[in-house]
Amino acid sequence: MEIDKKIIKKLIDALEDLKKSLKDNNEEINTQETIEEEVDNSKAIKSPIIGTAYLAPEPGGKHFAEVGKKIKKGDTIMIVEAMKTMNHVPSTLDGTIKKISVEDGQPVEFGQVLVVLE
């Protein structure tokens, strides 16, 4: 069986292009992570406990917090379930929700940013 050198060269070139695109993609992801880390902590509401975050009181229900919604100190922004206990997370500030940093059903850590206010 004879190997065609042109086909091998095309395969090598395709692999090099793939490596380059993956490297570029990783740089973009790292840049996005850096931007996300530059959150104003004075306007961030963080998780008080480790658990699973839920944005609504029941599956398919209306979310406690939505981007653009004005909230007051003490309003529930989400529930964090830990050890089969549903813990309401209250807002520590007044403001308008700029960003919700977690997905429904996502595990969260102590001190993780849940919501950013304007």
N, CA, C and O atoms as CSV, one atom per row, in Angstrom:
chain,resi,resn,atom,element,x,y,z
A,1,MET,N,N,0.849,-1.178,0.000
A,1,MET,CA,C,0.000,0.000,0.000
A,1,MET,C,C,0.892,1.238,0.000
A,1,MET,O,O,1.796,1.371,0.825
A,2,GLU,N,N,0.626,2.122,-0.923
A,2,GLU,CA,C,1.426,3.332,-1.067
A,2,GLU,C,C,0.692,4.500,-0.410
A,2,GLU,O,O,-0.508,4.682,-0.612
A,3,ILE,N,N,1.426,5.290,0.379
A,3,ILE,CA,C,0.845,6.431,1.094
A,3,ILE,C,C,1.043,7.682,0.249
A,3,ILE,O,O,2.149,7.976,-0.204
A,4,ASP,N,N,-0.038,8.403,0.049
A,4,ASP,CA,C,0.003,9.633,-0.728
A,4,ASP,C,C,0.478,10.779,0.173
A,4,ASP,O,O,-0.196,11.129,1.141
A,5,LYS,N,N,1.626,11.355,-0.143
A,5,LYS,CA,C,2.231,12.403,0.680
A,5,LYS,C,C,1.383,13.674,0.700
A,5,LYS,O,O,1.416,14.416,1.683
A,6,LYS,N,N,0.629,13.937,-0.358
A,6,LYS,CA,C,-0.212,15.127,-0.406
A,6,LYS,C,C,-1.329,15.047,0.640
A,6,LYS,O,O,-1.648,16.043,1.288
A,7,ILE,N,N,-1.914,13.868,0.799
A,7,ILE,CA,C,-2.992,13.691,1.772
A,7,ILE,C,C,-2.453,13.866,3.195
A,7,ILE,O,O,-3.095,14.498,4.034
A,8,ILE,N,N,-1.284,13.310,3.457
A,8,ILE,CA,C,-0.673,13.439,4.779
A,8,ILE,C,C,-0.372,14.903,5.082
A,8,ILE,O,O,-0.598,15.364,6.201
A,9,LYS,N,N,0.133,15.631,4.100
A,9,LYS,CA,C,0.433,17.059,4.293
A,9,LYS,C,C,-0.850,17.826,4.604
A,9,LYS,O,O,-0.847,18.695,5.477
A,10,LYS,N,N,-1.954,17.519,3.902
A,10,LYS,CA,C,-3.226,18.190,4.166
A,10,LYS,C,C,-3.711,17.883,5.583
A,10,LYS,O,O,-4.219,18.769,6.270
A,11,LEU,N,N,-3.557,16.635,6.020
A,11,LEU,CA,C,-3.965,16.259,7.373
A,11,LEU,C,C,-3.143,17.003,8.431
A,11,LEU,O,O,-3.688,17.487,9.423
A,12,ILE,N,N,-1.855,17.085,8.213
A,12,ILE,CA,C,-0.983,17.798,9.154
A,12,ILE,C,C,-1.363,19.273,9.215
A,12,ILE,O,O,-1.423,19.851,10.300
A,13,ASP,N,N,-1.620,19.888,8.064
A,13,ASP,CA,C,-2.025,21.294,8.033
A,13,ASP,C,C,-3.358,21.497,8.760
A,13,ASP,O,O,-3.532,22.467,9.497
A,14,ALA,N,N,-4.290,20.573,8.542
A,14,ALA,CA,C,-5.590,20.676,9.209
A,14,ALA,C,C,-5.433,20.570,10.725
A,14,ALA,O,O,-6.096,21.296,11.465
A,15,LEU,N,N,-4.567,19.678,11.193
A,15,LEU,CA,C,-4.319,19.541,12.626
A,15,LEU,C,C,-3.676,20.791,13.210
A,15,LEU,O,O,-4.030,21.207,14.313
A,16,GLU,N,N,-2.746,21.389,12.495
A,16,GLU,CA,C,-2.106,22.619,12.958
A,16,GLU,C,C,-3.123,23.754,13.067
A,16,GLU,O,O,-3.104,24.523,14.027
A,17,ASP,N,N,-4.017,23.851,12.067
A,17,ASP,CA,C,-5.065,24.870,12.115
A,17,ASP,C,C,-5.985,24.649,13.314
A,17,ASP,O,O,-6.382,25.604,13.981
A,18,LEU,N,N,-6.320,23.395,13.584
A,18,LEU,CA,C,-7.173,23.056,14.721
A,18,LEU,C,C,-6.497,23.435,16.040
A,18,LEU,O,O,-7.136,24.004,16.924
A,19,LYS,N,N,-5.218,23.123,16.172
A,19,LYS,CA,C,-4.475,23.484,17.384
A,19,LYS,C,C,-4.486,25.002,17.584
A,19,LYS,O,O,-4.693,25.487,18.696
A,20,LYS,N,N,-4.264,25.741,16.500
A,20,LYS,CA,C,-4.233,27.195,16.588
A,20,LYS,C,C,-5.601,27.745,17.001
A,20,LYS,O,O,-5.679,28.643,17.839
A,21,SER,N,N,-6.675,27.213,16.419
A,21,SER,CA,C,-8.014,27.717,16.759
A,21,SER,C,C,-8.371,27.381,18.207
A,21,SER,O,O,-9.022,28.182,18.879
A,22,LEU,N,N,-7.959,26.214,18.697
A,22,LEU,CA,C,-8.209,25.860,20.091
A,22,LEU,C,C,-7.434,26.776,21.028
A,22,LEU,O,O,-7.953,27.182,22.068
A,23,LYS,N,N,-6.204,27.101,20.671
A,23,LYS,CA,C,-5.386,27.998,21.484
A,23,LYS,C,C,-6.030,29.383,21.538
A,23,LYS,O,O,-6.115,29.986,22.608
A,24,ASP,N,N,-6.485,29.891,20.384
A,24,ASP,CA,C,-7.143,31.190,20.335
A,24,ASP,C,C,-8.425,31.175,21.161
A,24,ASP,O,O,-8.723,32.141,21.863
A,25,ASN,N,N,-9.183,30.085,21.078
A,25,ASN,CA,C,-10.436,29.957,21.819
A,25,ASN,C,C,-10.168,29.960,23.326
A,25,ASN,O,O,-10.907,30.592,24.081
A,26,ASN,N,N,-9.123,29.265,23.769
A,26,ASN,CA,C,-8.775,29.243,25.192
A,26,ASN,C,C,-8.381,30.629,25.684
A,26,ASN,O,O,-8.707,30.996,26.813
A,27,GLU,N,N,-7.688,31.400,24.859
A,27,GLU,CA,C,-7.321,32.770,25.240
A,27,GLU,C,C,-8.564,33.625,25.406
A,27,GLU,O,O,-8.622,34.452,26.315
A,28,GLU,N,N,-9.571,33.442,24.538
A,28,GLU,CA,C,-10.819,34.194,24.649
A,28,GLU,C,C,-11.549,33.813,25.926
A,28,GLU,O,O,-12.078,34.685,26.616
A,29,ILE,N,N,-11.589,32.523,26.254
A,29,ILE,CA,C,-12.254,32.068,27.470
A,29,ILE,C,C,-11.563,32.641,28.693
A,29,ILE,O,O,-12.229,33.104,29.619
A,30,ASN,N,N,-10.227,32.618,28.711
A,30,ASN,CA,C,-9.490,33.174,29.843
A,30,ASN,C,C,-9.758,34.664,29.988
A,30,ASN,O,O,-9.843,35.165,31.109
A,31,THR,N,N,-9.892,35.382,28.880
A,31,THR,CA,C,-10.192,36.808,28.923
A,31,THR,C,C,-11.581,37.031,29.513
A,31,THR,O,O,-11.766,37.944,30.317
A,32,GLN,N,N,-12.570,36.204,29.123
A,32,GLN,CA,C,-13.915,36.324,29.664
A,32,GLN,C,C,-13.929,36.041,31.158
A,32,GLN,O,O,-14.625,36.729,31.905
A,33,GLU,N,N,-13.174,35.041,31.612
A,33,GLU,CA,C,-13.105,34.731,33.035
A,33,GLU,C,C,-12.515,35.896,33.809
A,33,GLU,O,O,-12.969,36.195,34.914
A,34,THR,N,N,-11.509,36.557,33.248
A,34,THR,CA,C,-10.895,37.704,33.902
A,34,THR,C,C,-11.899,38.836,34.024
A,34,THR,O,O,-11.958,39.495,35.062
A,35,ILE,N,N,-12.686,39.074,32.988
A,35,ILE,CA,C,-13.695,40.129,33.016
A,35,ILE,C,C,-14.727,39.819,34.089
A,35,ILE,O,O,-15.133,40.713,34.832
A,36,GLU,N,N,-15.161,38.558,34.182
A,36,GLU,CA,C,-16.155,38.180,35.173
A,36,GLU,C,C,-15.624,38.337,36.592
A,36,GLU,O,O,-16.392,38.634,37.507
A,37,GLU,N,N,-14.319,38.142,36.789
A,37,GLU,CA,C,-13.747,38.259,38.114
A,37,GLU,C,C,-13.666,39.706,38.574
A,37,GLU,O,O,-13.520,39.960,39.770
A,38,GLU,N,N,-13.756,40.656,37.658
A,38,GLU,CA,C,-13.646,42.067,37.994
A,38,GLU,C,C,-14.998,42.656,38.387
A,38,GLU,O,O,-15.329,43.771,37.984
A,39,VAL,N,N,-15.780,41.915,39.169
A,39,VAL,CA,C,-17.089,42.358,39.619
A,39,VAL,C,C,-16.906,43.263,40.826
A,39,VAL,O,O,-16.058,43.006,41.680
A,40,ASP,N,N,-17.707,44.330,40.896
A,40,ASP,CA,C,-17.670,45.230,42.039
A,40,ASP,C,C,-18.266,44.503,43.237
A,40,ASP,O,O,-19.485,44.360,43.338
A,41,ASN,N,N,-17.404,44.042,44.150
A,41,ASN,CA,C,-17.856,43.250,45.292
A,41,ASN,C,C,-18.764,44.023,46.236
A,41,ASN,O,O,-19.516,43.415,46.998
A,42,SER,N,N,-18.710,45.344,46.203
A,42,SER,CA,C,-19.587,46.124,47.072
A,42,SER,C,C,-21.047,46.049,46.612
A,42,SER,O,O,-21.957,46.360,47.381
A,43,LYS,N,N,-21.266,45.644,45.377
A,43,LYS,CA,C,-22.624,45.537,44.844
A,43,LYS,C,C,-22.977,44.100,44.474
A,43,LYS,O,O,-23.878,43.867,43.667
A,44,ALA,N,N,-22.272,43.140,45.060
A,44,ALA,CA,C,-22.515,41.725,44.775
A,44,ALA,C,C,-23.173,41.073,45.979
A,44,ALA,O,O,-22.839,41.365,47.127
A,45,ILE,N,N,-24.118,40.182,45.693
A,45,ILE,CA,C,-24.735,39.382,46.746
A,45,ILE,C,C,-24.139,37.988,46.627
A,45,ILE,O,O,-24.201,37.361,45.569
A,46,LYS,N,N,-23.556,37.507,47.730
A,46,LYS,CA,C,-22.832,36.246,47.718
A,46,LYS,C,C,-23.597,35.166,48.471
A,46,LYS,O,O,-24.458,35.451,49.304
A,47,SER,N,N,-23.261,33.925,48.158
A,47,SER,CA,C,-23.911,32.800,48.804
A,47,SER,C,C,-23.463,32.682,50.260
A,47,SER,O,O,-22.266,32.689,50.548
A,48,PRO,N,N,-24.424,32.574,51.171
A,48,PRO,CA,C,-24.063,32.435,52.580
A,48,PRO,C,C,-23.685,31.005,52.969
A,48,PRO,O,O,-23.123,30.778,54.040
A,49,ILE,N,N,-23.997,30.041,52.092
A,49,ILE,CA,C,-23.735,28.630,52.385
A,49,ILE,C,C,-23.383,27.858,51.120
A,49,ILE,O,O,-23.553,28.352,50.006
A,50,ILE,N,N,-22.895,26.645,51.311
A,50,ILE,CA,C,-22.643,25.725,50.197
A,50,ILE,C,C,-23.937,24.969,49.930
A,50,ILE,O,O,-24.607,24.542,50.871
A,51,GLY,N,N,-24.295,24.797,48.675
A,51,GLY,CA,C,-25.508,24.053,48.355
A,51,GLY,C,C,-25.835,24.136,46.883
A,51,GLY,O,O,-24.960,24.348,46.044
A,52,THR,N,N,-27.116,23.964,46.582
A,52,THR,CA,C,-27.617,24.030,45.209
A,52,THR,C,C,-28.544,25.229,45.085
A,52,THR,O,O,-29.488,25.370,45.862
A,53,ALA,N,N,-28.279,26.089,44.113
A,53,ALA,CA,C,-29.063,27.317,43.936
A,53,ALA,C,C,-30.306,27.037,43.089
A,53,ALA,O,O,-30.243,26.352,42.069
A,54,TYR,N,N,-31.423,27.580,43.536
A,54,TYR,CA,C,-32.675,27.508,42.782
A,54,TYR,C,C,-33.212,28.925,42.623
A,54,TYR,O,O,-33.321,29.669,43.597
A,55,LEU,N,N,-33.545,29.292,41.395
A,55,LEU,CA,C,-33.985,30.653,41.097
A,55,LEU,C,C,-35.473,30.867,41.326
A,55,LEU,O,O,-35.936,32.007,41.347
A,56,ALA,N,N,-36.236,29.777,41.499
A,56,ALA,CA,C,-37.683,29.867,41.683
A,56,ALA,C,C,-38.096,28.979,42.859
A,56,ALA,O,O,-37.364,28.061,43.227
A,57,PRO,N,N,-39.260,29.247,43.449
A,57,PRO,CA,C,-39.699,28.452,44.589
A,57,PRO,C,C,-40.097,27.018,44.230
A,57,PRO,O,O,-40.134,26.145,45.097
A,58,GLU,N,N,-40.392,26.783,42.962
A,58,GLU,CA,C,-40.745,25.443,42.490
A,58,GLU,C,C,-40.364,25.313,41.023
A,58,GLU,O,O,-40.252,26.322,40.327
A,59,PRO,N,N,-40.161,24.090,40.539
A,59,PRO,CA,C,-39.800,23.921,39.117
A,59,PRO,C,C,-40.849,24.553,38.203
A,59,PRO,O,O,-42.045,24.296,38.343
A,60,GLY,N,N,-40.387,25.376,37.272
A,60,GLY,CA,C,-41.280,26.043,36.330
A,60,GLY,C,C,-41.948,27.277,36.893
A,60,GLY,O,O,-42.719,27.933,36.195
A,61,GLY,N,N,-41.667,27.606,38.143
A,61,GLY,CA,C,-42.274,28.767,38.782
A,61,GLY,C,C,-41.602,30.067,38.375
A,61,GLY,O,O,-40.577,30.069,37.694
A,62,LYS,N,N,-42.201,31.178,38.807
A,62,LYS,CA,C,-41.652,32.502,38.506
A,62,LYS,C,C,-40.380,32.705,39.328
A,62,LYS,O,O,-40.343,32.402,40.520
A,63,HIS,N,N,-39.338,33.221,38.674
A,63,HIS,CA,C,-38.059,33.449,39.341
A,63,HIS,C,C,-38.178,34.557,40.385
A,63,HIS,O,O,-38.912,35.528,40.201
A,64,PHE,N,N,-37.439,34.391,41.489
A,64,PHE,CA,C,-37.388,35.425,42.515
A,64,PHE,C,C,-36.748,36.694,41.960
A,64,PHE,O,O,-37.221,37.801,42.215
A,65,ALA,N,N,-35.671,36.521,41.201
A,65,ALA,CA,C,-34.896,37.657,40.696
A,65,ALA,C,C,-34.718,37.534,39.186
A,65,ALA,O,O,-34.480,36.448,38.657
A,66,GLU,N,N,-34.836,38.658,38.515
A,66,GLU,CA,C,-34.619,38.715,37.067
A,66,GLU,C,C,-33.820,39.972,36.752
A,66,GLU,O,O,-33.929,40.977,37.454
A,67,VAL,N,N,-33.021,39.912,35.700
A,67,VAL,CA,C,-32.214,41.064,35.310
A,67,VAL,C,C,-33.127,42.255,35.032
A,67,VAL,O,O,-34.121,42.142,34.314
A,68,GLY,N,N,-32.768,43.399,35.617
A,68,GLY,CA,C,-33.554,44.621,35.441
A,68,GLY,C,C,-34.576,44.859,36.536
A,68,GLY,O,O,-35.150,45.945,36.618
A,69,LYS,N,N,-34.815,43.860,37.383
A,69,LYS,CA,C,-35.806,43.988,38.455
A,69,LYS,C,C,-35.203,44.765,39.623
A,69,LYS,O,O,-34.057,44.537,40.009
A,70,LYS,N,N,-35.996,45.691,40.182
A,70,LYS,CA,C,-35.550,46.446,41.354
A,70,LYS,C,C,-35.875,45.626,42.596
A,70,LYS,O,O,-36.981,45.107,42.745
A,71,ILE,N,N,-34.887,45.520,43.485
A,71,ILE,CA,C,-35.095,44.777,44.722
A,71,ILE,C,C,-34.698,45.635,45.913
A,71,ILE,O,O,-33.919,46.581,45.793
A,72,LYS,N,N,-35.255,45.278,47.067
A,72,LYS,CA,C,-34.943,45.983,48.309
A,72,LYS,C,C,-34.177,45.049,49.226
A,72,LYS,O,O,-34.234,43.828,49.075
A,73,LYS,N,N,-33.469,45.621,50.167
A,73,LYS,CA,C,-32.742,44.842,51.151
A,73,LYS,C,C,-33.737,43.921,51.870
A,73,LYS,O,O,-34.773,44.371,52.360
A,74,GLY,N,N,-33.408,42.652,51.923
A,74,GLY,CA,C,-34.270,41.673,52.583
A,74,GLY,C,C,-35.125,40.845,51.633
A,74,GLY,O,O,-35.640,39.799,52.028
A,75,ASP,N,N,-35.289,41.295,50.369
A,75,ASP,CA,C,-36.056,40.514,49.386
A,75,ASP,C,C,-35.316,39.212,49.075
A,75,ASP,O,O,-34.089,39.204,48.969
A,76,THR,N,N,-36.054,38.123,48.930
A,76,THR,CA,C,-35.444,36.849,48.556
A,76,THR,C,C,-35.008,36.912,47.099
A,76,THR,O,O,-35.796,37.273,46.225
A,77,ILE,N,N,-33.735,36.557,46.836
A,77,ILE,CA,C,-33.247,36.561,45.458
A,77,ILE,C,C,-33.156,35.154,44.879
A,77,ILE,O,O,-33.207,34.972,43.662
A,78,MET,N,N,-33.020,34.154,45.762
A,78,MET,CA,C,-33.013,32.754,45.335
A,78,MET,C,C,-33.010,31.868,46.561
A,78,MET,O,O,-32.952,32.352,47.691
A,79,ILE,N,N,-33.073,30.566,46.331
A,79,ILE,CA,C,-33.015,29.575,47.406
A,79,ILE,C,C,-31.742,28.768,47.212
A,79,ILE,O,O,-31.398,28.391,46.091
A,80,VAL,N,N,-31.041,28.505,48.321
A,80,VAL,CA,C,-29.907,27.589,48.275
A,80,VAL,C,C,-30.258,26.404,49.165
A,80,VAL,O,O,-30.448,26.546,50.373
A,81,GLU,N,N,-30.339,25.232,48.538
A,81,GLU,CA,C,-30.694,24.013,49.254
A,81,GLU,C,C,-29.427,23.358,49.769
A,81,GLU,O,O,-28.483,23.113,49.018
A,82,ALA,N,N,-29.426,23.075,51.078
A,82,ALA,CA,C,-28.297,22.398,51.705
A,82,ALA,C,C,-28.850,21.378,52.697
A,82,ALA,O,O,-29.646,21.721,53.570
A,83,MET,N,N,-28.431,20.143,52.560
A,83,MET,CA,C,-28.863,19.066,53.452
A,83,MET,C,C,-30.388,18.985,53.551
A,83,MET,O,O,-30.945,18.883,54.645
A,84,LYS,N,N,-31.047,19.030,52.406
A,84,LYS,CA,C,-32.504,18.927,52.282
A,84,LYS,C,C,-33.270,20.085,52.921
A,84,LYS,O,O,-34.479,19.993,53.138
A,85,THR,N,N,-32.559,21.179,53.221
A,85,THR,CA,C,-33.195,22.368,53.784
A,85,THR,C,C,-33.133,23.491,52.757
A,85,THR,O,O,-32.070,23.793,52.215
A,86,MET,N,N,-34.283,24.107,52.495
A,86,MET,CA,C,-34.358,25.209,51.543
A,86,MET,C,C,-34.125,26.524,52.280
A,86,MET,O,O,-34.949,26.949,53.089
A,87,ASN,N,N,-32.990,27.163,51.989
A,87,ASN,CA,C,-32.594,28.405,52.654
A,87,ASN,C,C,-32.803,29.586,51.723
A,87,ASN,O,O,-32.170,29.674,50.671
A,88,HIS,N,N,-33.686,30.488,52.107
A,88,HIS,CA,C,-33.916,31.686,51.298
A,88,HIS,C,C,-32.722,32.614,51.459
A,88,HIS,O,O,-32.267,32.867,52.575
A,89,VAL,N,N,-32.213,33.123,50.324
A,89,VAL,CA,C,-31.075,34.047,50.349
A,89,VAL,C,C,-31.630,35.453,50.166
A,89,VAL,O,O,-32.152,35.782,49.101
A,90,PRO,N,N,-31.519,36.288,51.208
A,90,PRO,CA,C,-32.048,37.650,51.091
A,90,PRO,C,C,-31.032,38.593,50.459
A,90,PRO,O,O,-29.823,38.376,50.537
A,91,SER,N,N,-31.549,39.639,49.836
A,91,SER,CA,C,-30.683,40.673,49.296
A,91,SER,C,C,-30.079,41.451,50.462
A,91,SER,O,O,-30.770,41.755,51.434
A,92,THR,N,N,-28.807,41.766,50.365
A,92,THR,CA,C,-28.135,42.541,51.407
A,92,THR,C,C,-28.115,44.031,51.072
A,92,THR,O,O,-27.658,44.852,51.867
A,93,LEU,N,N,-28.623,44.370,49.873
A,93,LEU,CA,C,-28.591,45.758,49.394
A,93,LEU,C,C,-29.873,46.094,48.644
A,93,LEU,O,O,-30.604,45.199,48.222
A,94,ASP,N,N,-30.140,47.375,48.482
A,94,ASP,CA,C,-31.173,47.856,47.563
A,94,ASP,C,C,-30.515,48.049,46.206
A,94,ASP,O,O,-29.335,48.393,46.136
A,95,GLY,N,N,-31.257,47.835,45.133
A,95,GLY,CA,C,-30.706,48.100,43.809
A,95,GLY,C,C,-31.460,47.413,42.705
A,95,GLY,O,O,-32.514,46.814,42.921
A,96,THR,N,N,-30.899,47.511,41.508
A,96,THR,CA,C,-31.458,46.880,40.320
A,96,THR,C,C,-30.519,45.750,39.911
A,96,THR,O,O,-29.301,45.923,39.881
A,97,ILE,N,N,-31.094,44.595,39.598
A,97,ILE,CA,C,-30.277,43.436,39.252
A,97,ILE,C,C,-29.632,43.648,37.887
A,97,ILE,O,O,-30.310,43.865,36.883
A,98,LYS,N,N,-28.308,43.579,37.880
A,98,LYS,CA,C,-27.528,43.748,36.654
A,98,LYS,C,C,-27.199,42.394,36.035
A,98,LYS,O,O,-27.218,42.238,34.814
A,99,LYS,N,N,-26.895,41.413,36.894
A,99,LYS,CA,C,-26.482,40.107,36.386
A,99,LYS,C,C,-26.797,39.034,37.418
A,99,LYS,O,O,-26.597,39.232,38.617
A,100,ILE,N,N,-27.292,37.898,36.941
A,100,ILE,CA,C,-27.466,36.717,37.779
A,100,ILE,C,C,-26.355,35.755,37.374
A,100,ILE,O,O,-26.291,35.312,36.227
A,101,SER,N,N,-25.484,35.438,38.325
A,101,SER,CA,C,-24.255,34.705,38.019
A,101,SER,C,C,-24.374,33.196,38.102
A,101,SER,O,O,-23.398,32.497,37.827
A,102,VAL,N,N,-25.529,32.668,38.468
A,102,VAL,CA,C,-25.689,31.217,38.585
A,102,VAL,C,C,-26.903,30.753,37.791
A,102,VAL,O,O,-27.824,31.524,37.521
A,103,GLU,N,N,-26.879,29.486,37.426
A,103,GLU,CA,C,-27.992,28.862,36.712
A,103,GLU,C,C,-28.893,28.142,37.720
A,103,GLU,O,O,-28.457,27.825,38.827
A,104,ASP,N,N,-30.114,27.891,37.348
A,104,ASP,CA,C,-31.030,27.139,38.196
A,104,ASP,C,C,-30.516,25.711,38.369
A,104,ASP,O,O,-30.232,25.029,37.384
A,105,GLY,N,N,-30.396,25.262,39.616
A,105,GLY,CA,C,-29.922,23.915,39.896
A,105,GLY,C,C,-28.416,23.773,39.953
A,105,GLY,O,O,-27.910,22.658,40.080
A,106,GLN,N,N,-27.689,24.872,39.862
A,106,GLN,CA,C,-26.225,24.846,39.863
A,106,GLN,C,C,-25.697,24.776,41.293
A,106,GLN,O,O,-26.208,25.471,42.171
A,107,PRO,N,N,-24.676,23.943,41.543
A,107,PRO,CA,C,-24.039,23.950,42.860
A,107,PRO,C,C,-23.302,25.273,43.092
A,107,PRO,O,O,-22.684,25.814,42.174
A,108,VAL,N,N,-23.372,25.788,44.320
A,108,VAL,CA,C,-22.684,27.027,44.664
A,108,VAL,C,C,-21.820,26.818,45.907
A,108,VAL,O,O,-22.089,25.954,46.741
A,109,GLU,N,N,-20.796,27.622,45.998
A,109,GLU,CA,C,-19.857,27.576,47.128
A,109,GLU,C,C,-20.130,28.749,48.062
A,109,GLU,O,O,-20.770,29.727,47.676
A,110,PHE,N,N,-19.638,28.642,49.296
A,110,PHE,CA,C,-19.724,29.744,50.234
A,110,PHE,C,C,-18.964,30.947,49.668
A,110,PHE,O,O,-17.818,30.813,49.238
A,111,GLY,N,N,-19.597,32.113,49.669
A,111,GLY,CA,C,-18.946,33.331,49.188
A,111,GLY,C,C,-18.982,33.539,47.689
A,111,GLY,O,O,-18.480,34.551,47.200
A,112,GLN,N,N,-19.568,32.598,46.936
A,112,GLN,CA,C,-19.655,32.736,45.479
A,112,GLN,C,C,-20.676,33.832,45.146
A,112,GLN,O,O,-21.734,33.912,45.771
A,113,VAL,N,N,-20.350,34.667,44.163
A,113,VAL,CA,C,-21.244,35.737,43.739
A,113,VAL,C,C,-22.475,35.112,43.067
A,113,VAL,O,O,-22.364,34.337,42.117
A,114,LEU,N,N,-23.651,35.477,43.595
A,114,LEU,CA,C,-24.911,34.990,43.037
A,114,LEU,C,C,-25.539,36.011,42.107
A,114,LEU,O,O,-25.976,35.683,41.004
A,115,VAL,N,N,-25.579,37.274,42.575
A,115,VAL,CA,C,-26.232,38.356,41.847
A,115,VAL,C,C,-25.376,39.615,41.968
A,115,VAL,O,O,-24.775,39.872,43.011
A,116,VAL,N,N,-25.326,40.393,40.893
A,116,VAL,CA,C,-24.645,41.681,40.900
A,116,VAL,C,C,-25.692,42.769,40.675
A,116,VAL,O,O,-26.529,42.669,39.777
A,117,LEU,N,N,-25.630,43.799,41.500
A,117,LEU,CA,C,-26.583,44.908,41.411
A,117,LEU,C,C,-25.930,46.128,40.785
A,117,LEU,O,O,-24.707,46.264,40.775
A,118,GLU,N,N,-26.774,47.017,40.261
A,118,GLU,CA,C,-26.291,48.294,39.714
A,118,GLU,C,C,-26.333,49.337,40.800
A,118,GLU,O,O,-25.970,50.489,40.564
